[in-house]
Amino acid sequence: MEESQQRLARLEKLLEAGDDIALTAFLDDLHPSDIADLIEHLDDDEERVRVFDLLPAEVASDTLAEMEAHEHPEDILAGFHPERIGELIGELSSDDAADLIGELEPEDQARVLATLAPTEAGELRELIAYPEDSAGGIMTTELVAISVHLTAGEAIQEVRRQARELDTEFYNIFVVDLIRRLQGLVTLQDLVIAEPSSPIADLVEPPVITVPVDMDQEEVGRLIARYNEPSVAVLGPNNILLGRITWDDVMDVIEAEQTEDLLRLAGIGSEEEVRGGWTEAVRSRLPWLTLNTLTAALGAFVIYQFTDTIDQMLALAALLPVIAALGGNAGTQALAVTVRRLALTRETAARRWSVAAKEVVVGLVNGLALGLIVGGGSYFMFGTWALGAVVLFAMWGNLIVASVAGAFVPVLLERVGADPAVASSVFVTAVTDVAGFFLLLGLATRFLI
């Protein structure tokens, strides 16, 4: 972190001094990812463009690809002159280029695509047309594909030719027929050691996994992680090979999906950007805070029903937040585990209910342990065994309720078609607060007053 701050201070000093020669030398020693991080910390758009103008096309394109989506690198791209745009797009992989261009307004898209060769522009238009959260939206059309009708010797020549044109790493050699239907894969090792006259059809192996072009990107990420594949083929109708998705594309998807899940679990809408302004934050958070206010009113209503009990035993007022806080924490723990499991796995209904039952057992054990601790502390603080016993059973009961709510609410919300990551925390907190207040005050009214 200290090194990053030093680099940023150095960059800002060079920009202020207007020393382009020293600035170019400074940037030459940095990786595109590091340059992207520095540019993201510059608030002045003119300074951002100035830095990009000093970068070679290859480095500049890699830097654009490394920038976070919420920093809107597409706006920087649109600000260049047409020749520079075409130069940078030509250096980008097709999926990164489509991602950048797809974020532009239609008129800017048309202006950027007009700088490209017709064939390249047509390919990018096809990629942009796919939903951005689908396999088609994250795939690249740059791959090595050979005909199943070749011999091993002919295939090696074809692979060499395509690899020169590809100018990027490839992990699999796809084998297709005359209409580009996927027949399977052939490894480079098998291709090299085979007799030159051996037909490729004898070397083809079925792919471990393939994905349809409309598959959700999160499911693609799960498949690649599960089978440890460096890349997978993306197929259209009739098994036509359309492109490939590589592991580094999936890393970006997983990071984005985890960020989205984390924000949703906190009751923050996905439309709020991590570095967005205060207006987006208010618009995203206020509706959920409003709903939380309504659910919190339920807890206040329960307390109001027991005002006479609290008047006669003020110690209960001091214990209420303890019961509610521990119940809320226990519910959040069960909720986080359940929501993450729902996001990562595709379980049967029976398996989900069995895991929920596990959370009930956890609530029973943790509730008893914490009940003994808090109940014993209440006895030593207020000097009455009866109050300690009431606190014990109230704490025990509330942690059981919290574990049940944290485990069952997300499952129930998913079954009715709601997003469990968005809505669960509000309802779980409401349940634990109401249950904790009712148990403590109800038991106190019954046995102490």
C-alpha positions in Angstrom: 0.0 0.0 0.0 2.8 2.4 0.8 4.5 1.7 -2.5 1.2 2.4 -4.4 0.9 5.8 -2.5 4.5 6.7 -3.4 3.8 5.8 -7.1 0.7 8.0 -7.1 2.5 10.9 -5.5 5.3 10.5 -8.1 2.7 10.4 -11.0 0.9 13.5 -9.7 4.2 15.4 -9.3 5.3 14.6 -12.9 1.8 15.5 -14.3 2.0 18.9 -12.5 5.5 19.5 -13.7 4.5 18.7 -17.3 7.6 16.5 -17.8 6.4 14.1 -20.4 9.9 12.5 -20.9 10.2 11.7 -17.2 6.6 10.6 -17.1 7.1 8.2 -20.0 10.2 6.7 -18.3 8.2 6.3 -15.1 5.3 4.5 -16.8 7.7 2.2 -18.8 8.7 0.5 -15.6 5.1 -0.3 -14.5 2.8 -3.2 -15.4 -0.5 -2.3 -17.1 -2.4 -3.4 -13.9 -0.3 -0.9 -11.8 -0.9 1.9 -14.4 -4.6 1.2 -14.3 -4.6 1.5 -10.5 -2.8 4.8 -10.7 -5.1 6.2 -13.4 -8.2 5.2 -11.3 -7.0 7.5 -8.6 -6.7 10.5 -10.9 -9.9 12.7 -10.7 -9.1 14.9 -13.7 -10.2 13.2 -17.0 -7.7 15.3 -19.0 -4.9 13.9 -16.8 -6.1 10.4 -17.5 -6.2 10.9 -21.2 -2.7 12.5 -21.1 -1.3 9.4 -19.4 -2.9 7.2 -22.0 -1.4 9.3 -24.8 2.1 8.5 -23.6 1.6 4.8 -23.5 2.3 2.5 -26.5 -0.9 1.0 -28.0 -0.3 -2.5 -26.6 0.3 -1.2 -23.0 -2.6 1.3 -23.3 -5.1 -1.4 -24.4 -4.0 -3.7 -21.6 -4.4 -0.8 -19.1 -7.9 -0.2 -20.3 -8.7 -3.8 -19.9 -7.3 -3.8 -16.4 -9.4 -0.9 -15.2 -12.5 -1.5 -13.0 -15.8 -1.2 -14.8 -17.1 1.4 -12.4 -14.2 3.7 -13.4 -15.8 3.7 -16.9 -12.7 3.1 -19.1 -15.0 3.2 -22.1 -15.4 7.0 -21.6 -11.6 7.3 -21.9 -11.6 5.3 -25.0 -14.4 7.4 -26.6 -12.3 10.5 -25.9 -9.5 9.6 -28.2 -9.2 10.5 -31.9 -10.5 7.9 -34.4 -7.0 6.6 -35.3 -6.0 6.0 -31.7 -9.4 4.2 -31.0 -8.8 1.8 -33.9 -5.3 1.2 -32.7 -6.3 0.4 -29.2 -9.3 -1.8 -30.2 -7.0 -3.7 -32.5 -4.7 -4.6 -29.5 -7.6 -5.7 -27.3 -9.0 -9.2 -27.2 -12.5 -9.4 -28.7 -14.2 -9.9 -25.3 -12.5 -6.9 -23.7 -13.2 -4.7 -26.7 -16.9 -5.7 -26.7 -17.1 -5.0 -23.0 -15.7 -1.5 -23.4 -17.8 -0.6 -26.5 -20.9 -2.2 -25.1 -20.9 0.3 -22.2 -20.9 3.3 -24.6 -24.0 5.2 -25.7 -25.3 4.1 -29.1 -23.9 7.1 -31.0 -20.5 6.6 -29.4 -20.6 2.9 -30.2 -21.3 3.7 -33.9 -18.4 6.2 -34.0 -16.0 3.7 -32.4 -17.0 0.8 -34.6 -16.7 3.0 -37.7 -12.9 3.3 -37.0 -12.5 -0.5 -37.4 -12.3 -2.8 -40.4 -15.8 -4.1 -41.4 -15.0 -7.7 -40.4 -13.7 -6.8 -37.0 -16.6 -4.4 -36.4 -19.1 -7.1 -37.4 -17.6 -9.5 -34.9 -17.8 -7.0 -32.1 -21.4 -6.1 -33.0 -22.3 -9.8 -32.6 -20.6 -10.0 -29.2 -22.2 -6.8 -28.0 -25.6 -8.2 -28.8 -25.3 -11.0 -26.2 -26.4 -10.2 -22.6 -23.4 -9.0 -20.7 -24.0 -11.5 -17.9 -24.2 -14.5 -20.3 -21.5 -16.8 -21.6 -21.8 -15.0 -25.0 -21.2 -11.7 -23.2 -17.8 -12.8 -21.7 -16.5 -15.1 -24.4 -13.8 -14.2 -27.0 -13.9 -15.3 -30.6 -10.1 -15.6 -30.7 -9.3 -19.3 -30.6 -7.4 -22.0 -32.5 -9.8 -24.4 -34.4 -8.7 -27.0 -36.9 -10.7 -29.2 -39.3 -11.4 -32.8 -38.3 -10.5 -33.7 -41.9 -6.8 -32.8 -41.6 -3.9 -35.0 -40.9 -1.6 -34.4 -37.9 1.1 -32.8 -40.1 -1.4 -30.5 -41.8 -2.9 -29.6 -38.4 0.4 -28.5 -37.0 0.9 -26.1 -39.9 -2.6 -24.8 -39.4 -2.1 -24.4 -35.6 1.2 -22.5 -36.3 -0.6 -20.2 -38.8 -3.5 -19.4 -36.5 -1.3 -18.9 -33.4 0.7 -16.2 -35.3 -2.5 -14.4 -36.1 -4.0 -14.9 -32.7 -1.2 -13.2 -30.8 -2.5 -14.4 -27.5 -2.2 -17.6 -25.4 -4.4 -20.6 -26.2 -5.0 -23.6 -24.0 -7.0 -25.9 -26.2 -7.1 -26.8 -29.8 -10.7 -27.2 -30.9 -11.6 -29.6 -33.7 -14.6 -28.7 -35.9 -16.2 -30.0 -39.1 -16.9 -28.1 -42.3 -19.8 -26.1 -40.8 -17.8 -25.4 -37.6 -19.7 -27.9 -35.4 -17.5 -28.9 -32.4 -16.1 -32.4 -32.7 -13.9 -32.3 -29.7 -10.4 -31.3 -28.6 -6.8 -32.4 -29.4 -3.9 -31.7 -27.1 -0.7 -30.2 -28.5 1.3 -33.1 -27.1 -0.8 -35.6 -29.0 -0.5 -33.5 -32.1 3.2 -33.3 -32.0 4.0 -36.9 -31.3 1.5 -38.3 -33.8 2.7 -39.5 -37.2 2.2 -36.7 -39.7 -0.1 -38.9 -41.8 -2.4 -39.7 -38.8 -5.9 -38.3 -39.3 -7.0 -35.8 -36.7 -10.2 -37.8 -36.3 -8.2 -40.5 -34.5 -6.7 -38.0 -32.0 -9.9 -36.1 -31.0 -11.0 -36.3 -27.4 -14.5 -35.2 -26.2 -14.4 -31.9 -24.2 -14.8 -32.2 -20.4 -17.3 -29.4 -20.5 -18.9 -27.0 -22.9 -21.3 -24.2 -22.3 -24.3 -22.8 -24.3 -24.0 -19.2 -25.4 -26.9 -18.2 -23.2 -25.7 -19.7 -19.9 -25.4 -17.3 -17.0 -21.8 -16.2 -16.4 -21.9 -17.2 -12.7 -22.7 -20.8 -13.7 -19.9 -20.7 -16.2 -17.5 -19.7 -13.4 -18.7 -22.6 -11.2 -18.2 -25.1 -14.0 -14.6 -23.9 -14.8 -13.8 -23.9 -11.1 -15.3 -27.4 -10.6 -13.5 -29.1 -13.5 -10.3 -27.0 -13.3 -10.4 -26.3 -17.0 -8.2 -23.5 -18.4 -10.8 -22.7 -21.0 -14.2 -23.9 -22.3 -15.9 -23.9 -25.7 -19.0 -21.7 -26.1 -21.6 -23.3 -28.3 -24.5 -22.0 -30.3 -27.4 -23.9 -31.8 -26.5 -27.2 -33.5 -23.3 -27.4 -31.5 -21.7 -24.6 -33.6 -18.4 -23.3 -32.0 -18.8 -19.6 -31.3 -15.9 -18.8 -29.0 -14.2 -19.7 -25.8 -14.1 -18.5 -22.2 -10.7 -18.6 -20.4 -10.0 -18.8 -16.6 -8.9 -15.2 -16.4 -12.3 -14.1 -17.8 -14.0 -16.2 -15.1 -11.8 -14.6 -12.3 -13.3 -11.2 -13.2 -16.8 -12.7 -13.2 -16.3 -14.3 -9.8 -15.0 -11.1 -8.3 -17.9 -9.1 -9.7 -20.5 -11.6 -8.5 -18.9 -11.8 -5.0 -19.0 -8.0 -4.7 -22.6 -8.0 -5.8 -23.5 -10.7 -3.3 -21.7 -8.9 -0.5 -23.5 -5.6 -1.2 -26.8 -7.3 -1.5 -26.3 -9.2 1.8 -25.8 -5.7 3.4 -29.1 -4.5 1.8 -27.3 -2.4 -0.9 -28.6 -2.6 -4.4 -26.3 -3.7 -7.2 -26.8 -0.4 -8.9 -24.6 1.3 -6.3 -21.0 1.4 -7.5 -18.2 0.8 -5.0 -16.7 4.3 -5.7 -20.0 5.9 -6.8 -21.3 9.3 -5.6 -23.6 10.0 -2.6 -26.7 10.3 -4.7 -26.3 6.7 -6.0 -25.7 5.5 -2.4 -28.8 7.2 -1.1 -31.0 5.9 -3.9 -29.7 2.4 -3.4 -29.8 2.2 0.4 -32.8 4.3 1.4 -35.5 1.9 0.3 -34.0 -1.0 2.3 -33.4 1.3 5.3 -37.1 2.3 5.1 -38.2 -1.3 5.1 -35.8 -1.9 8.0 -37.5 1.0 9.9 -40.9 -0.7 9.5 -39.6 -4.1 10.7 -37.8 -2.4 13.6 -41.2 -0.9 14.6 -42.4 -4.4 15.3 -39.7 -4.8 18.0 -40.7 -1.4 19.4 -44.3 -2.5 19.5 -43.4 -5.7 21.4 -41.5 -3.6 24.0 -44.4 -1.2 24.3 -46.7 -4.0 25.3 -44.6 -4.8 28.3 -44.1 -1.2 29.7 -45.6 -2.2 33.0 -43.1 -5.1 33.4 -40.2 -2.8 32.5 -41.4 -0.2 35.1 -41.4 -2.8 37.8 -37.9 -4.3 36.8 -35.6 -1.8 35.2 -32.9 -4.4 34.9 -34.8 -5.8 31.9 -34.2 -2.5 30.0 -30.4 -3.1 30.3 -30.7 -6.7 29.1 -32.9 -6.1 26.1 -30.1 -4.9 23.7 -27.9 -7.9 24.8 -30.5 -10.4 23.9 -31.3 -8.7 20.6 -27.6 -8.1 19.6 -26.5 -11.7 20.2 -29.6 -13.0 18.4 -28.9 -10.7 15.5 -25.3 -11.9 15.3 -26.3 -15.5 15.4 -28.9 -15.0 12.7 -26.4 -13.2 10.5 -23.9 -16.1 10.8 -26.4 -18.6 9.7 -27.7 -16.3 7.0 -24.2 -15.7 5.5 -23.5 -19.4 5.4 -26.8 -20.2 3.8 -26.8 -17.5 1.2 -23.2 -18.4 0.2 -24.1 -22.0 -0.1 -27.1 -21.2 -2.3 -24.9 -19.1 -4.5 -22.2 -21.8 -4.9 -24.1 -25.1 -5.2 -27.1 -26.6 -6.8 -28.5 -28.8 -4.1 -31.6 -31.0 -3.8 -34.5 -29.7 -1.6 -33.8 -32.5 0.9 -30.1 -31.6 1.1 -31.0 -27.9 1.8 -33.4 -28.8 4.6 -30.9 -31.1 6.2 -28.3 -28.3 6.2 -30.9 -26.0 7.7 -31.5 -28.6 10.4 -27.8 -28.4 11.2 -28.2 -24.7 11.9 -30.9 -25.5 14.4 -28.6 -27.8 16.3 -25.9 -25.1 16.2 -28.5 -22.7 17.7 -29.4 -25.1 20.4 -25.8 -25.6 21.5 -24.7 -22.0 21.2 -27.9 -20.7 22.8 -27.4 -22.9 25.8 -23.7 -21.8 26.2 -24.4 -18.1 25.8 -27.6 -18.4 27.9 -25.5 -19.8 30.8 -22.9 -17.0 30.4 -25.4 -14.1 30.2 -27.8 -15.6 32.7 -25.0 -16.1 35.2 -23.8 -12.6 34.6 -27.3 -11.3 35.2 -27.4 -13.2 38.6 -24.1 -11.7 39.7 -25.1 -8.2 38.5 -28.7 -8.1 39.9 -28.5 -10.7 42.6 -31.5 -12.9 41.7 -31.5 -16.5 40.5 -34.9 -16.1 39.0 -33.8 -13.2 36.7 -30.7 -15.2 35.7 -32.9 -18.2 34.7 -35.3 -16.0 32.7 -32.3 -14.5 30.8 -30.9 -18.0 30.2 -34.1 -19.3 28.6 -34.7 -16.1 26.7 -31.2 -16.1 25.2 -31.4 -19.8 24.5 -34.7 -19.5 22.7 -33.6 -16.4 20.7 -30.5 -18.1 19.4 -32.6 -21.1 18.3 -35.0 -18.7 16.5 -32.0 -16.8 15.0 -30.4 -20.0 13.6 -33.7 -21.2 12.2 -34.5 -17.8 10.6 -31.0 -17.5 9.2 -31.1 -20.9 7.6 -34.8 -21.0 6.5 -35.5 -17.5 5.4 -33.1 -17.5 2.4 -34.3 -20.9 1.3 -38.0 -19.8 1.4 -37.2 -16.5 -0.4 -35.4 -18.4 -3.2 -38.4 -20.8 -3.5 -40.8 -17.9 -4.1 -38.4 -16.4 -6.7 -36.9 -13.6 -4.5 -33.2 -12.9 -4.3 -32.2 -14.3 -0.8 -29.0 -12.1 -0.7 -31.1 -8.9 -1.0 -34.1 -9.4 1.3 -32.9 -12.0 3.9 -31.0 -9.7 6.3 -34.0 -7.3 6.9 -36.4 -10.2 7.8 -33.9 -12.1 9.9 -33.1 -9.1 12.0 -36.8 -8.4 12.5 -37.4 -12.0 13.6 -34.6 -12.1 16.1 -35.4 -8.7 17.6 -39.1 -9.5 18.0 -38.4 -13.0 19.3 -35.7 -11.8 21.8 -37.8 -9.0 23.2 -40.9 -11.2 23.5 -39.1 -14.0 25.2 -37.3 -11.9 27.7 -40.2 -9.7 28.6 -42.8 -12.4 28.3 -40.9 -14.8 30.6 -40.2 -12.0 33.1 -43.9 -11.1 33.2 -44.9 -14.7 33.7 -42.3 -15.7 36.4 -40.9 -12.5 38.0 -43.8 -10.0 38.3 
